[in-house]
Structure formats: structure tokens, C-alpha cells
Amino acid sequence: MTQLIVIGAGLTGLMAAHTAAQAGLQVRIIAKGMGANHWHAGTVDVLGYHPRDSRQPVRRPLESRDVLVAEQPGHPYARVSPEEMQAGLEAFTRLAQEAGLPHRGSDEPGRNLLLPSPVGAARPAFLAPEAQLAGELGRDEPMLIVGFQGLRDFYPQLVAENLGKQGVTARAAFLPLSLVTRERDRNHVQLAKLLDEPERVAGLGRALRGLVKPGERVGLPAILGFQRHREVLASLVEQVGAPIFEIPTLPPSVPGIRLHTALARRLEALGVRIETGMEVLGFHGEDGRVLWVETETAARPLKHRAERFLLATGGVLGGGFQSDHTGRIWEGIFHLPLTLPQERSRWFRPRFLDPAGQPVFQGGVPVNGNFQPVDPASGQPVFANLWAAGNTLAHADPIHERSLEGVAIVTGVAAVKAMVGDRAPANS
Amino acid sequence: MHTISWHSVELTLDECIKCNICTSYCPVAEVTDLFAGPKYSGPQAQRFRENGQPHSPDHSVDYCSGCRVCNDVCPTGVRIAEINAKARAQMVAEHGIPLRNRLLGRNELLGKAGSFAPHLANLALHNPVSRVLAEKVVGIAREAPLPRWSTEGTFSAWMKRTRHRRLRSDKKVVYFHGCATQYYEPFIGQAAVMVLEQNGYEVLVPPQNCCGLPMLSNGEFDAAERYHRGNVARLAGFGLAGYPIVGTSTSCTLTLKEEAPELLDKEDPGSQALKQATWDIFEWLRELHAEGQLSTDFRPLSPDEERLVLPYHAPCQYRAHRIGKPALEILSLIPGLDLRESHARCCGIAGTYGYKAEKYPVAMDVGRELFDFVAAQSGAEITACDSETCRWQLEHGTHLPSRHPIEFLAAAYGRYDLERRRAVE
């Protein structure tokens, strides 16, 4: 029998499954659709802002984490020790490396990177794929931001102007999209795949060489190849003779999809099956244990039996929670207790961009120190063989904290370690 | 005229968060800009089709191949492919259906007609002159991989011929053969019978007709509904009596399970009984295996000690069944089989899509991902896929023979000749 079923194929589910496979468990992932990686920038944000309403980005996230957990003992980061946090991030770095998509952090160990967003704002990230590193705002070289005429959702003038307001020297230029394709209505992922073809890269390289001035670095929308991304980047750097970096664009995000694809293929090579299109609609529990979960099919529910289950379906944004117009909000599979307000008027604060964030994104499933969902009244696990990790968990605000991937990776790894008993329990 | 209702798909429409993951994975939109992609043709254009709007706003939806990659990857569960299928039906209702699509929808009729004189029919259809004519006059691509009629009689005729040899047992299962097995590839049915009998089941093959899918995918809902009613009348009783109805054609079983009842809004007890009783044969064998009831008396498939390299491509319909890849799980039990799982999104043919002259190049471009995958598997001299049109397309694109997984399973039981494609009894 399957020893572990992970529900959800986002970063949490992938990291949890990888940890389980490493520990020798026979593990399978089932998921409704593609994971939330497809919306992410491809970076690992561990802690970008603390306190949440601070305007100053966090410089050293692992140090600020200590302050955070002292103030918020319920935070998912409080369930792991600093060493475990470090170990989780290292596990990700190794996996990404094996998967052929290396990620690195700042040259100064422990520091956040500051990278340009698609509107030219500063984005604190702890780890980034190689292709984004030359965009570090703290570097000296002036930037040339290049967009493509006719490409949606990327406006180099806007990026350059906003960077300029932050003291980064940047100018903008347009190239014709016909360098990549003459077809209409291409989205960023399709363009990235077109750039896997060397002739197109050669054309783009020639055009960029004509634009760049000595000493500049070049920022482009993140469309530089898909399967052959690293070769495409290396070839452009060589042709242009300048550092080149990608700026992740609006979803669907090419760096996020590259990361998902690379990790998924690596997991499959390790024997982990990932099955999408499987929406878990129910489960069967007996004597405090989950015996099976049921997915929806074209005809009848399909039972998936396993010894253990790990819930990694995300929160409101990831699709793990459901709600209705009466203000009821619930965890969609096991109906686990939530810390969320069951009143619609309390989901949101009056101001859309309130610096304190929105309560509906801050609640979730309460767990014990071993990442087992608990009944808040008794503190006892709801099911003996159920664990939860990632943005399903209560008491984080990944949007305001900029901690989405950090929480996913660190808790995904730690939950499985707790499950297999390979872990000293965190004391906080 | 069939009234096109938006009943069930409408419910999923509001779930679309416009994330464009579907467009990013759509294999058709990736190779042609004639199709704007699932988000635009589906949930986006849908806003202009609802509430009795007289005209369909987006005719490029005709370029949707119906492969359902979009449904599979959608993180919020929008039924995009069904939205598109209904949109095509609305276009047919407004503008009528071209002769070519009417022909392609009539799989059963063509099968029957050719089976009277299969040699003659094969000669008449499969010669260069007719194929050029068929392209020029009707619009069926001259290179597209059309099947040949069986020259050894239909599957039902084989069942009748061999009835004295067939297993009688208290354990019974109904077999839905579909048109392709009946008229073109009766050996697929033979392999299925061998496998089911090996496991101690008596195989019943009651009268049945086309599942109606070719018509549904060409927007001819009225005619499809007549076929579906026929199958409900003939088969629902078996379901109600507790017999499983298994099929080797992943598209037919999908239609009986879901496509027909959903697209035609069939909620009557007969349709529901048929839906609940229908299984893909490997889905059913997997259940058997989970209960410890599947015979695992296998012999290796290659005569020498070498492992048989077998690239396996799960057809798009499995995505719509939402049952994973049961054939892969069962085949992996066979010793000496080196299975290579394809992650290609689609072979391109998508039922009748790749037969259409204007869509043939799109279908071949879509299939390239799969053809390249097969070419990269060194030592592979044969491939496997559950769906008939996909196998024909695979053979066309790779120049390697392709077989149904049930043929490998029957051969592993020693009851089927993989080379000559016939039961060994």
C-alpha cells in the first residue's frame, strides 16, 4: 500500500514528497490542477517584510525570523528551529540543482536579494534562479530594460522610471516582437518556448548587442527559453557581452512554471507519481484515522488508500479553503477546524491595501508542533495519520510578509520529518 | 434542433480567475495562432454566449481539439473543454454542419458499409487518387491515418464463430467494443476477451451502437442523442442488474460515463445507470488487482533475456476519465517490460480533428512532442496507447507499430499473438 499520499502539487507538496521519497517512503501526489508555482516569480521568498506593515524590506530573514516567532508564537516558522529552517532551504537548493535549475542567494550569505518586479518595484527574495541574479538592485552597473513592442504586461519605460525613483540608474528600450515571432497573441510561456530555438535567440542577441552600451546590464521580461532556458541565457550573455537578467512577469509566470516542471520531472525520476486532474471531494475516517480519500472522476468516486496523508492544498488563494456568501469558510477536504472568522464582515478590513493585511489570508489550519491539525479546544490531533503544511497553516500572512515559498518549503520538509520521526520537536 | 443548454458548465465559469495556465499548456495554441487559446475561447467568450445571445462571438473555438489539457491543469476546476464543445454545437445549430464533419461523425455507418466488402472498400479508400479527391472535394487530409476495414469479419462475427470456445461462468462482465473494434480492429476485442476469461469472467457482448462521440465533437448533438438513447435502452439494464460494462476504447467509455449525459443534459435513471456501470477496462482491472483478484500469471514478452522497451502514451481521454493511468499501473506488473511513460500532452489527432485538411498540419505539429519522445527512447520498436485514433496517429508520426495495452496484457498471459494480432486459443 502507498505509505504517503500528498494532496496538492504546489511547492509544499513537491518538497514534502521529495523529503518522503528521500526517507524511503512510497509516496504519491494527487492534485486538482497545476500547483500555485505557476503564479510565483520563481524565487524563494522567506521573509520580506517584518513587521507586516513595515516599508523597509527585511535584510536578513533568518535573523528577523527570530523576532517574528517571538511576537507570533503561532506562526508556522515558530514550529521549526532555525537549524531546521536552514536545512529545509538547503534541501530545496540541492533539489533545484539536481533538477537542473540552480537557485542562489545574495553574495553576502544570509542576506535578502532585492530584485526588480515587473513594474520596477523592489522585491525582497532569499533565493533566486540564476537568471534573475544580475538584477540585484544593489549592484553598480546601470540597467538597460528591454521590452518588446506588442508584448502584453511588460512596459520597460515604467520599470525604468520606477527603478530610477529608487536611485537605480536605468533606461528603457523596445525591440520588435517579430524578433521572436510574427504570430499574434502569444503569451509569455509560448514566447519562452519559441526562444528554445537557437535561430530566434541568435536574432535577439544581435538586436540586443546593437542596443547595449558598455558597462550596462540588460533586463528582459522572463521569456528566455523554457526547456533550454540555461543554454538560451548563456548564449545571450555571450553574444551580447553584458550581464543579462530576467524580470518575472504577471502570471502565468515562466520562472514559476520552469521551476514546477523541473522539480516535478526530478521527483518522477525518483519514483514519485504526480497525478493532476484529481480533485479530492471526500474521505473516510475510522477510529481517528483517515483510511482513504476519494477523488471525483467521470463516473464514480475513486478511492485512494494510504497509511498517511499530508494536506498541502494551500489556503484561500491556493484553493485549499472554500467559502460561501453567508461567510462560512471551511477546509475543503477534511473539514478541519480553522482559525478564520466565520463572518463575512470580518474577512476583510475596510481598506483594500490595509498595511495590516486581510484577516481572511492570515487564518488557516491550526497544527501542533508535529504539523498535525489539531482540535483547538483539546489540542489533540484530529486524525492520527494526517499532517498539514504550507499555506494551509494558520497564522502566516504570506502576501504581506512575503513568506510564501519559505513557509511552503520549510514546513513541507519539516512536516514529513516529523511524520517519520526524524526530528527533534521544536520547543517554541 | 437540439437546444444547447449551458447547465453544468455554467456553474464552473465563475471559477475562472484568468490565470492563463490553460493557455500556457494548450498544445494547439502553442503551434498555431488560429486558435486563441482555451481562456479566450472558453470562459472569456462564454460571457457573450450566455443569456440567449444570438451569435457565437468566437469561431476560432472550432480549432479547439478537445484534448482537455486545459481542464486538467486548471487550478480552479473550470470545465473549459466542455464549454468549447457546447460552443461548437451552437455554431452548428446556427450555421449547419459541413458534409465532411457529417461524414466523420458517422463512424458506425462507415464501418458497417465498408464491412460488406472490406477488400473493395480498402482499395476504394486507400489509394492515392481517392485520397486526393477526398481532400479536394470533402476536405479530409490526404496524409491523415485513416483505418482499414477488417478483412476477417467484425468482432461480433468472431464472438459468434468462437462461441463454443467462450468461457461460461457465474462471474460475468459486459464488453463495450465500440465501432473501431467492431469494424477495423476486431483483434483488440479478442485480446480483451482473452484477458477477461483468463481472470475467470464470462464476457457478454449484447447488441450496442456507436457511443455518439464523433458527433458530439463535431457539434451534431441531435444525432448523438439518438445513439445515446439506443445504448441506454440496450445496456442500462445490465448496469442495473449489477454487471460491470467495460470497454477498450477510452473515448467510448468516456462518452457513456460522462460526455453524453453531460453535454446532452441526460439526468434520466437509464443514463445514470449506464454511467455508473461503465469502466475503462484497465480501470476495472486495477480494482480487481486491488482486491487481489487479478491473475498475475505472466510470462516475459520478449523471447530473449532483453527487456522490451515500450514507450507508453496515455490518451487524452484518460485525463477526462480522471482515473490516473491504470494501464500503466497494470502493465508495470509484467516482468521484463521496460515501460517509458510519455509526458507529451497530446498526439494531435484528437478524435476526428487531425483528419480535417485544414487541421492536419496543426495536429502533426501538436504530435511532434510525442513523436520526438518516442524517437528518443533507444531500442523502442513498438509503442502502446489505449485509444485507437491515437495509435493510428502514433504509427503515422513515428513509423513504428502501436498496440493497445490490452494486447500486451493478453500476450503476457500467453493468450495473444502480438505479432499477428490474434487470440491464441
Interface residues (C-beta under 8 A of the other chain):
Chain A: K32 G33 M34 G35 A36 H38 W39 E183 R184 D185 R186 N187 V189 Q190 K193 P251 P252 I257 R265 R273 E275 T276 G277 M278 E279 T295 E296 T297 A298 A299 R300 L302 G318 G319
Chain B: C19 N20 I21 T23 S24 Y25 A29 E30 T32 D33 A36 G37 Y40 N71 D72 V73 C74 P75 T76 G77 L254 K257 E258 K275 Q276 T278 W279 R319 A320 H321 R322 I323 G324 K325 H343
